[in-house]
Amino acid sequence: MTTAVDKPVRRRFAAPPRPVWEGPPSRAGLASKALVLGLACLAILFPLWIVVVTSLSTRQTIDEAGGLVMVPKDITFVAYQELLSGGQVTRATIVSVLVTLVGTAFSMTVSVLCAYGLSRTGSLGHRWILMTLLATMFFSAGLIPTYLLVQTLGLTDSYLALILPSALSVFNILVLRGFFMGISPELTDSARIDGAGDFRILWQIVLPLSRAVVAVITLFYAVGYWSAWFNASLYLNDQDMMPLQNVMIQLVQKQEAPVGLGQAIKTGQLSGLAVQMAVMVMALLPVAVLSPFVQRHFKKGMLTGAVKG
């Protein structure tokens, strides 16, 4: 006679409820997100649209609109043609481009070398150099000592005054250092066993694996140099050496027409407002063109470099 053996009862525990932010979004949530993002994009693009349309409008169209133009009519490129005809704006644009290219290359070279050295924990003076860099993020000598230093070095009225005082950013160095420290040490150790030196390891192993963070930091430095105006107003006295941002400040805030355009504005050939908007477009165009190409690197470059290390 066989006896039935009771099977163990399996208790099914209910899974804990998932947080709201981990669940699938509802249609109402998607619609609200789309609405908010659409309004944010409209708030950003609408002023840019007005600036571009006004820069392409004739004097008559601007006078009829009473100022800024929202609806394009009688499109003309006269303002851009006059600005790029070899006057002060053309010279300032060339200065800004050269300062941005040279300054970005110099800043990236020094920052990458410094970050790679600090990422090797056994390097000479690693801890003291790192502490010194961190101290500069919280303490500064001030504007007057900095100006006296630049003047003592003979950099006044020199393009180097637009590069050297702001050549390095400790934050950018720390981001690069964090990314470099996240690279597997087995790669560098195997290369060192094969006879590779530090510069070859940096050039052929570390940098190819760090394209994302290098692209992001390069954009940061480039935008900083392109948008900088304070150093030029402080260290440059020659108007012919001024970059584009300083010319835009003179034109928009001080209502001073660029050299070579004053007569055209007085005679009615050009609208002063169209010239102002055209200079603003020229100042914004490089950043607007380059940003989409680097956008895909922002998440990987910034988050990985900031979390690790």
QUISULBEL-V981022 format. One record per residue. RES is the residue in one letter. SS is DSSP state (H for helix, E for strand, L for the rest). OMEGA is omega as a letter, one per 20 degrees, with the letter a starting at -180 (NA if undefined). NEAR is the number of other C-alpha atoms within 10 Angstrom. Layout:
res & ss & omega & near
RES & SS & OMEGA & NEAR
RES & SS & OMEGA & NEAR
This chain:
res & ss & omega & near
M & L & a & 3
T & L & r & 4
T & L & r & 5
A & L & r & 6
V & L & a & 6
D & L & r & 6
K & L & r & 6
P & L & a & 6
V & L & r & 6
R & L & r & 6
R & L & r & 6
R & L & r & 6
F & L & r & 6
A & L & r & 6
A & L & r & 6
P & L & a & 6
P & L & a & 7
R & L & r & 8
P & L & a & 7
V & H & a & 8
W & H & r & 7
E & H & a & 7
G & L & r & 9
P & L & a & 8
P & L & r & 11
S & L & r & 9
R & H & r & 9
A & H & r & 9
G & H & r & 11
L & H & r & 11
A & H & r & 12
S & H & r & 12
K & H & r & 12
A & H & r & 12
L & H & a & 12
V & H & r & 12
L & H & r & 12
G & H & r & 12
L & H & r & 12
A & H & r & 11
C & H & r & 11
L & H & r & 13
A & H & r & 11
I & H & a & 11
L & H & a & 12
F & H & r & 12
P & H & r & 12
L & H & r & 16
W & H & r & 16
I & H & a & 17
V & H & a & 22
V & H & a & 20
V & H & r & 21
T & H & r & 29
S & H & a & 29
L & L & a & 25
S & L & r & 26
T & L & r & 21
R & H & r & 21
Q & H & r & 14
T & H & r & 20
I & H & r & 20
D & H & r & 13
E & H & r & 10
A & H & a & 13
G & L & a & 9
G & L & a & 13
L & L & a & 19
V & L & r & 22
M & L & a & 16
V & L & a & 12
P & L & r & 15
K & L & r & 15
D & L & a & 10
I & L & r & 13
T & L & r & 14
F & L & a & 13
V & H & a & 19
A & H & r & 25
Y & H & r & 19
Q & H & r & 10
E & H & a & 17
L & H & a & 22
L & L & a & 14
S & L & r & 13
G & L & a & 11
G & L & a & 15
Q & H & a & 23
V & H & r & 27
T & H & r & 16
R & H & r & 18
A & H & r & 21
T & H & r & 22
I & H & r & 15
V & H & a & 18
S & H & r & 22
V & H & a & 17
L & H & r & 16
V & H & r & 20
T & H & a & 22
L & H & a & 14
V & H & a & 14
G & H & r & 24
T & H & r & 24
A & H & r & 16
F & H & a & 16
S & H & a & 21
M & H & r & 21
T & H & a & 11
V & H & a & 14
S & H & r & 22
V & H & r & 20
L & H & r & 16
C & H & a & 18
A & H & r & 22
Y & H & r & 24
G & H & r & 20
L & H & r & 24
S & H & r & 22
R & L & a & 14
T & L & a & 12
G & L & a & 10
S & L & a & 11
L & L & r & 11
G & L & a & 11
H & H & a & 14
R & H & a & 13
W & H & r & 10
I & H & r & 14
L & H & r & 16
M & H & r & 10
T & H & r & 10
L & H & r & 16
L & H & r & 14
A & H & a & 12
T & H & r & 12
M & L & a & 11
F & L & a & 7
F & L & a & 8
S & L & r & 10
A & L & a & 8
G & L & a & 8
L & H & a & 9
I & H & r & 9
P & H & r & 11
T & H & r & 13
Y & H & r & 18
L & H & r & 12
L & H & r & 13
V & H & r & 17
Q & H & r & 14
T & H & r & 10
L & L & r & 10
G & L & a & 12
L & L & r & 18
T & L & a & 19
D & L & r & 17
S & L & r & 15
Y & H & r & 19
L & H & r & 17
A & H & r & 22
L & H & a & 27
I & L & a & 21
L & H & a & 14
P & H & a & 14
S & H & a & 15
A & L & a & 20
L & L & r & 18
S & L & a & 17
V & H & r & 17
F & H & r & 14
N & H & r & 25
I & H & r & 23
L & H & r & 22
V & H & r & 23
L & H & a & 31
R & H & r & 25
G & H & r & 24
F & H & r & 29
F & H & r & 28
M & H & r & 19
G & L & r & 16
I & L & a & 16
S & L & r & 10
P & H & r & 12
E & H & r & 9
L & H & a & 12
T & H & r & 18
D & H & r & 13
S & H & r & 11
A & H & r & 17
R & H & r & 14
I & H & r & 9
D & L & r & 9
G & L & a & 11
A & L & r & 15
G & L & a & 12
D & H & a & 13
F & H & r & 12
R & H & r & 13
I & H & r & 17
L & H & a & 19
W & H & a & 11
Q & H & a & 12
I & H & a & 15
V & H & a & 20
L & H & r & 16
P & H & r & 11
L & H & a & 15
S & L & a & 18
R & H & a & 13
A & H & a & 23
V & H & r & 27
V & H & r & 22
A & H & a & 17
V & H & a & 23
I & H & r & 26
T & H & r & 18
L & H & r & 18
F & H & r & 14
Y & H & a & 24
A & H & r & 25
V & H & r & 17
G & H & r & 16
Y & H & a & 23
W & H & a & 25
S & H & a & 18
A & L & r & 20
W & L & a & 19
F & H & a & 12
N & H & r & 16
A & H & r & 23
S & H & a & 15
L & H & a & 13
Y & H & a & 19
L & L & r & 19
N & L & a & 13
D & L & a & 11
Q & H & r & 14
D & H & a & 15
M & H & a & 19
M & L & r & 23
P & L & a & 29
L & H & a & 27
Q & H & r & 23
N & H & r & 20
V & H & r & 22
M & H & r & 26
I & H & r & 16
Q & H & a & 15
L & H & a & 20
V & H & a & 18
Q & L & a & 9
K & L & r & 9
Q & L & r & 13
E & L & a & 15
A & L & r & 21
P & L & r & 17
V & L & r & 14
G & L & a & 15
L & L & a & 20
G & H & a & 13
Q & H & r & 12
A & H & r & 14
I & H & a & 16
K & H & a & 12
T & L & r & 9
G & L & r & 11
Q & L & a & 14
L & L & r & 21
S & L & r & 23
G & H & r & 23
L & H & r & 21
A & H & r & 27
V & H & r & 26
Q & H & a & 23
M & H & r & 25
A & H & r & 24
V & H & r & 25
M & H & r & 21
V & H & r & 17
M & H & r & 18
A & H & a & 18
L & H & a & 14
L & H & a & 11
P & H & r & 14
V & H & a & 15
A & H & a & 11
V & H & a & 10
L & H & a & 13
S & H & a & 14
P & H & a & 10
F & H & a & 10
V & H & a & 16
Q & H & a & 13
R & H & r & 13
H & H & a & 16
F & H & a & 16
K & H & a & 13
K & H & a & 16
G & H & a & 21
M & H & a & 20
L & H & a & 14
T & H & a & 19
G & H & a & 24
A & H & a & 17
V & H & a & 11
K & L & r & 14
G & L & NA & 15
